[in-house]
Amino acid sequence: MNRIDEKGVTMKKTGRTVACAAAAIGISLGGAVVTAPPAFAGSGHYISFSNKGWFVANTCYKWKGSTTSDSCDSGKTINQDWRVEIPEDATGVELSVTVDAQIGGGNITPQITDLKRGYCYELSGYTWGPKITEKTC
């Protein structure tokens, strides 16, 4: 049944509209709960970087054996520091360190095999010869 308001606009039953809106909100919220990444208790260990080089650095982390999503830190310029927490359930990590517009030079990605401790690295040099040095955390 349609009603006409004081301005002459046709209004449909509000009960059905409200019910449909509530159902849509419920479905949206339910979808968000299902797709949310699982929470994890941190191990207390991390991988840290400090960019002292004359380049823009990017780091990506692929966690093995973990429910934690893979992630990247991109566009880190000179004098920026950043870190990623090592998930408690991770059994390994594929770490990738790249330099934007790198001109020659080898891979500067460190090989991490023991996730039971923290790692700290300093990036230095230029795009034609980036370097990575492990330092004390």
N, C-alpha and C positions, 0 to 999 in steps of 0.2 A: 504494500500500500504506500502511495506517495502522499506527502503533505506539501503544502505551499506555505512558505514563511511570509512575514509581513512585507518583504520586498518583492514577492511574487516569484521567488526562486524555488524550484522543486527540490524537496529534501527526501531522501530515501530513509528507510527505517534505520535509525542510528544503532540499534541493538546488533544488527548483522554487521555493520561497518566496524563497530567496536570489537566484536568477536573476531573478525578477520584480522584486524590490526593486532590484537593481542596474540593471535596464533602466529602471525608473521614475526613479531618480536620474539616470541618463544622459540621459533625455529631458528632465527638468527643467533640468539644467545646460545642455544643448544649446539649449533654448528661451531661457534667460537670455543666452547668448552671442549668439543671433540678434537679440534685442530690445534689447540694450544700446545706448545712444546712442554714436555714433562719437566718438572722441577728436579733438581738434583742437589745433593749436599756436596759442597765444594771440598776438595781434598786439602785445601790450605796451601797448595802449590800453584805456581803460575809460570808463564813464559813472558818475559818482559823485554821490551826493545827501547832503545834511545837512539834517535836519528841525529847523528852529528855530521852526516855526509851532505854533499851538495847535490841532492837528488830527492825525488819523491819516492817513498817506499810503500810497498803493499805486502801484507802478510796474510796467509790463509791457513786454516787449521781444519783438518779432516780427522775427527776423533774415531779411533777404532774401538769396537766393543762398547760403545757408549750410546746412551739414549739422547745425549746432547747433540743438537744440530751443528753441522759444520758452519764455520763463519770466516769472515775476512775483516781485516782492518785496512782500509785503503786511503791513499792520499796523504800519507804522513810526511810532512815536510821537515826541513832542518829544525833542530831543537825541540822536536816533539817526542814525548815519551808515551808509551802505551803498553798494556799487558792484557793477557787473557788468562782466566782461571782454568786450571786443569781439572776436568770433571773427575770425581772420585771413582766412577765406574769405568773410566777409560783404560784400555789395555795398551794403547799405542796412539801415535799421532803422525799424520803425514803433514809436515810443515813446509810451506812454500814462502820464500822471501824473494820478491822481485823488485826491480828498480825501473821506474818509468824511463823510457827512452835510453835504456842501457846500450852503450856502444861497446861491443866486445866484452871480454872478461868472462870468467867462469861463473858457475852457479855459486851464490853465497848463502844457500840454505843450510843451516846446521842440521846435523843428524841427532835426533833425540831418541834415546832408547830406554831411559829410565824415567818414568813419570812419578816416582816417589820423592822427587825433590823439585825445587824451583830452578829456573834458568833465567839469566839476565844477559842480554847482548847489546853491544854498541855497534851501530852502523856508521861507517866513515868512508871517506874518499869522494870520488866523482862518478858521474855516469859511465865514464870510460874505464873505471877501475874500482868498483865498490868493494868494500871490505867489511867483514863481520868479525867481531872479537867478543869472546865470552868474558864476562866480568863477574866479580863477586856481587851477590845480591845483598 
